Amino acid sequence: MANSEARKTITFITGANKGLGFETARRLIELGQTVIIGARDIERGQAAAKKLGARFVQVDIANDDSVANAAKDIQSHEGYIDVLINNAGILGAHGPVETLTGPEAIELFNTNVAGIVRMTHAFVPLLKKSEHPVIINVSSGMGSFTLTHDPKRVESTFAAPLYTASKAAVTMLTTQYAKGLSDIRVNAADPGYTATEFNGNTGTQTVTEGTDAIVALATEGPEAGTGRIIDRFGTVGW
Ligand SMILES: NC(=O)c1ccc[n+]([C@@H]2O[C@H](COP(=O)([O-])OP(=O)(O)OC[C@H]3O[C@@H](n4cnc5c(N)ncnc54)[C@H](OP(=O)(O)O)[C@@H]3O)[C@@H](O)[C@H]2O)c1
């Protein structure tokens, strides 16, 4: 691609109508990227896109057809993307661990885990048209064996089997896709405990702090490497 150095980086973010996804979009636009806002709800997505001055594409990551249609839409409008940020996620069922059910586990894994598989499947062809393609999966320290067993860390103070298992799977998906997709850098970000609707705004970081790792992965050079999980302070133990 002769003019690839001159063209703007195009980034697609799922779940960008609020929280960490919205703040990531705001920061990347400020840094000069062309950001496409993904959201499952048309009204919420359009409202966010209007605020940010971005294009909105509807995507429900829990639905095969919706993800395939989002990829078709971007194929026909932009033709490619450079960065895919798999941010959308849910906390899912929680409470006394013995009350959690199989259907609740399937619902959570369908969004947080199968959602990333769906998005990767649909968007790799668009990413392969980029000179330096990047996938960023928004995982969590709650999916880290190291952090959930470190008494000094807030992640060790919760018992949340479904969410933590889903994020451990997101981290493993990241390292496995990194192995299998040798021409795409695939990395994961742990935002850290951040005040959003996700946790009833109990998180101790601001959304700007919570997006530092995502923004770093979306703006670093191609030499930075693949198969990593980082937070805003550096490498996260798995
Ligand atoms: N906040 C934290 O402390 C924290 C820490 C570590 C990791 N994370 C991770 O960071 C990511 C973003 O979390 P957040 O704190 O920004 O949460 P949030 O404010 O609840 O935002 C979540 C976003 O995901 C979207 N979403 C949920 N299910 C979806 C689906 N099936 N298809 C498309 N979009 C969907 C939501 O859309 P609606 O508005 O339509 O519901 C919303 O835009 C999640 O993956 C979360 O697990 C958060």
The ligand as a MOL file (V3000), in Angstrom:
LIG
                    3D

  0  0  0     0  0            999 V3000
M  V30 BEGIN CTAB
M  V30 COUNTS 48 52 0 0 0
M  V30 BEGIN ATOM
M  V30 1 N -14.8440 -1.1340 34.9440 0
M  V30 2 C -13.8980 -1.9500 35.4330 0
M  V30 3 O -13.4760 -1.8550 36.6110 0
M  V30 4 C -13.3120 -3.0180 34.5550 0
M  V30 5 C -12.1450 -3.6600 35.0100 0
M  V30 6 C -11.5730 -4.6530 34.2200 0
M  V30 7 C -12.1520 -4.9650 33.0020 0
M  V30 8 N -13.2800 -4.3220 32.5740 0 CHG=1
M  V30 9 C -13.8080 -4.6830 31.2570 0
M  V30 10 O -13.8560 -3.5150 30.4610 0
M  V30 11 C -14.8650 -3.6430 29.4600 0
M  V30 12 C -15.7380 -2.4130 29.4710 0
M  V30 13 O -16.3090 -2.3110 30.7520 0
M  V30 14 P -16.9440 -0.9530 31.3400 0
M  V30 15 O -16.4650 -0.8420 32.7390 0
M  V30 16 O -16.7640 0.1730 30.4030 0 CHG=-1
M  V30 17 O -18.4840 -1.4010 31.4030 0
M  V30 18 P -19.8340 -0.6680 30.9780 0
M  V30 19 O -19.7810 0.7760 31.3220 0
M  V30 20 O -20.9220 -1.5250 31.5370 0
M  V30 21 O -19.8190 -0.7900 29.3760 0
M  V30 22 C -19.9140 -2.0450 28.7670 0
M  V30 23 C -20.1850 -1.8420 27.3040 0
M  V30 24 O -20.3090 -3.1390 26.6790 0
M  V30 25 C -21.5220 -3.1350 25.9310 0
M  V30 26 N -22.0430 -4.4810 25.7180 0
M  V30 27 C -22.4140 -5.4060 26.6280 0
M  V30 28 N -22.8600 -6.5100 26.0130 0
M  V30 29 C -22.7720 -6.2910 24.6780 0
M  V30 30 C -23.0870 -7.0240 23.5160 0
M  V30 31 N -23.6350 -8.2430 23.5820 0
M  V30 32 N -22.8290 -6.4880 22.3150 0
M  V30 33 C -22.3010 -5.2500 22.2230 0
M  V30 34 N -22.0180 -4.4640 23.2690 0
M  V30 35 C -22.2560 -4.9840 24.4840 0
M  V30 36 C -22.4610 -2.2400 26.7230 0
M  V30 37 O -23.5710 -1.8570 25.9270 0
M  V30 38 P -25.0010 -1.3980 26.5900 0
M  V30 39 O -24.8340 0.0330 26.9750 0
M  V30 40 O -25.9470 -1.6230 25.4640 0
M  V30 41 O -25.2430 -2.2990 27.7640 0
M  V30 42 C -21.5090 -1.0950 27.0360 0
M  V30 43 O -21.3390 -0.2740 25.9200 0
M  V30 44 C -15.6100 -4.9490 29.7820 0
M  V30 45 O -15.1120 -5.9790 28.9430 0
M  V30 46 C -15.2160 -5.2220 31.2320 0
M  V30 47 O -15.2550 -6.6100 31.5280 0
M  V30 48 C -13.8690 -3.3590 33.3150 0
M  V30 END ATOM
M  V30 BEGIN BOND
M  V30 1 1 1 2
M  V30 2 2 2 3
M  V30 3 1 2 4
M  V30 4 1 4 5
M  V30 5 2 4 48
M  V30 6 2 5 6
M  V30 7 1 6 7
M  V30 8 2 7 8
M  V30 9 1 8 9
M  V30 10 1 8 48
M  V30 11 1 9 10
M  V30 12 1 9 46
M  V30 13 1 10 11
M  V30 14 1 11 12
M  V30 15 1 11 44
M  V30 16 1 12 13
M  V30 17 1 13 14
M  V30 18 2 14 15
M  V30 19 1 14 16
M  V30 20 1 14 17
M  V30 21 1 17 18
M  V30 22 2 18 19
M  V30 23 1 18 20
M  V30 24 1 18 21
M  V30 25 1 21 22
M  V30 26 1 22 23
M  V30 27 1 23 24
M  V30 28 1 23 42
M  V30 29 1 24 25
M  V30 30 1 25 26
M  V30 31 1 25 36
M  V30 32 1 26 27
M  V30 33 1 26 35
M  V30 34 2 27 28
M  V30 35 1 28 29
M  V30 36 1 29 30
M  V30 37 2 29 35
M  V30 38 1 30 31
M  V30 39 2 30 32
M  V30 40 1 32 33
M  V30 41 2 33 34
M  V30 42 1 34 35
M  V30 43 1 36 37
M  V30 44 1 36 42
M  V30 45 1 37 38
M  V30 46 2 38 39
M  V30 47 1 38 40
M  V30 48 1 38 41
M  V30 49 1 42 43
M  V30 50 1 44 45
M  V30 51 1 44 46
M  V30 52 1 46 47
M  V30 END BOND
M  V30 END CTAB
M  END
